[in-house]
Amino acid sequence: MDDLDLVQPRCPNCGTVMVDDRRGFWCEHCRYLDDHAAEFAAVVVPPDFDGPGIRGG
């Protein structure tokens, strides 16, 4: 087992270790994209806090 197996997924088509992509994971060998854009879009980012600080600052 390779250290990358613990972090990076393998391509389901060719078994190559996939690299990070802004939409998910990308296989440079067969150009397969494991697209996670829908999951990323579903994450709600809370707005910036616009009130007084806990310590009055």
MODELLER restraints for C-alpha pairs under 7 A, 6 or more apart:
rsr = mdl.restraints
at = mdl.atoms
rsr.add(forms.Gaussian(group=physical.xy_distance, feature=features.Distance(at['CA:8:A'], at['CA:17:A']), mean=6.44, stdev=0.5))
rsr.add(forms.Gaussian(group=physical.xy_distance, feature=features.Distance(at['CA:8:A'], at['CA:18:A']), mean=6.22, stdev=0.5))
rsr.add(forms.Gaussian(group=physical.xy_distance, feature=features.Distance(at['CA:9:A'], at['CA:17:A']), mean=6.05, stdev=0.5))
rsr.add(forms.Gaussian(group=physical.xy_distance, feature=features.Distance(at['CA:9:A'], at['CA:18:A']), mean=5.85, stdev=0.5))
rsr.add(forms.Gaussian(group=physical.xy_distance, feature=features.Distance(at['CA:10:A'], at['CA:16:A']), mean=5.41, stdev=0.5))
rsr.add(forms.Gaussian(group=physical.xy_distance, feature=features.Distance(at['CA:10:A'], at['CA:17:A']), mean=4.40, stdev=0.5))
rsr.add(forms.Gaussian(group=physical.xy_distance, feature=features.Distance(at['CA:10:A'], at['CA:18:A']), mean=5.51, stdev=0.5))
rsr.add(forms.Gaussian(group=physical.xy_distance, feature=features.Distance(at['CA:11:A'], at['CA:17:A']), mean=6.25, stdev=0.5))
rsr.add(forms.Gaussian(group=physical.xy_distance, feature=features.Distance(at['CA:11:A'], at['CA:18:A']), mean=6.02, stdev=0.5))
rsr.add(forms.Gaussian(group=physical.xy_distance, feature=features.Distance(at['CA:11:A'], at['CA:27:A']), mean=6.22, stdev=0.5))
rsr.add(forms.Gaussian(group=physical.xy_distance, feature=features.Distance(at['CA:16:A'], at['CA:27:A']), mean=6.79, stdev=0.5))
rsr.add(forms.Gaussian(group=physical.xy_distance, feature=features.Distance(at['CA:18:A'], at['CA:25:A']), mean=5.84, stdev=0.5))
rsr.add(forms.Gaussian(group=physical.xy_distance, feature=features.Distance(at['CA:18:A'], at['CA:26:A']), mean=5.26, stdev=0.5))
rsr.add(forms.Gaussian(group=physical.xy_distance, feature=features.Distance(at['CA:18:A'], at['CA:27:A']), mean=4.66, stdev=0.5))
rsr.add(forms.Gaussian(group=physical.xy_distance, feature=features.Distance(at['CA:19:A'], at['CA:25:A']), mean=5.51, stdev=0.5))
rsr.add(forms.Gaussian(group=physical.xy_distance, feature=features.Distance(at['CA:19:A'], at['CA:26:A']), mean=5.22, stdev=0.5))
rsr.add(forms.Gaussian(group=physical.xy_distance, feature=features.Distance(at['CA:19:A'], at['CA:27:A']), mean=6.40, stdev=0.5))
rsr.add(forms.Gaussian(group=physical.xy_distance, feature=features.Distance(at['CA:20:A'], at['CA:26:A']), mean=6.20, stdev=0.5))
rsr.add(forms.Gaussian(group=physical.xy_distance, feature=features.Distance(at['CA:23:A'], at['CA:35:A']), mean=5.48, stdev=0.5))
rsr.add(forms.Gaussian(group=physical.xy_distance, feature=features.Distance(at['CA:23:A'], at['CA:36:A']), mean=5.50, stdev=0.5))
rsr.add(forms.Gaussian(group=physical.xy_distance, feature=features.Distance(at['CA:23:A'], at['CA:37:A']), mean=5.04, stdev=0.5))
rsr.add(forms.Gaussian(group=physical.xy_distance, feature=features.Distance(at['CA:24:A'], at['CA:34:A']), mean=5.63, stdev=0.5))
rsr.add(forms.Gaussian(group=physical.xy_distance, feature=features.Distance(at['CA:24:A'], at['CA:35:A']), mean=4.90, stdev=0.5))
rsr.add(forms.Gaussian(group=physical.xy_distance, feature=features.Distance(at['CA:24:A'], at['CA:36:A']), mean=4.86, stdev=0.5))
rsr.add(forms.Gaussian(group=physical.xy_distance, feature=features.Distance(at['CA:24:A'], at['CA:37:A']), mean=6.89, stdev=0.5))
rsr.add(forms.Gaussian(group=physical.xy_distance, feature=features.Distance(at['CA:25:A'], at['CA:33:A']), mean=5.92, stdev=0.5))
rsr.add(forms.Gaussian(group=physical.xy_distance, feature=features.Distance(at['CA:25:A'], at['CA:34:A']), mean=5.08, stdev=0.5))
rsr.add(forms.Gaussian(group=physical.xy_distance, feature=features.Distance(at['CA:25:A'], at['CA:35:A']), mean=6.76, stdev=0.5))
rsr.add(forms.Gaussian(group=physical.xy_distance, feature=features.Distance(at['CA:26:A'], at['CA:32:A']), mean=5.93, stdev=0.5))
rsr.add(forms.Gaussian(group=physical.xy_distance, feature=features.Distance(at['CA:26:A'], at['CA:33:A']), mean=4.66, stdev=0.5))
rsr.add(forms.Gaussian(group=physical.xy_distance, feature=features.Distance(at['CA:26:A'], at['CA:34:A']), mean=6.28, stdev=0.5))
rsr.add(forms.Gaussian(group=physical.xy_distance, feature=features.Distance(at['CA:27:A'], at['CA:33:A']), mean=6.44, stdev=0.5))
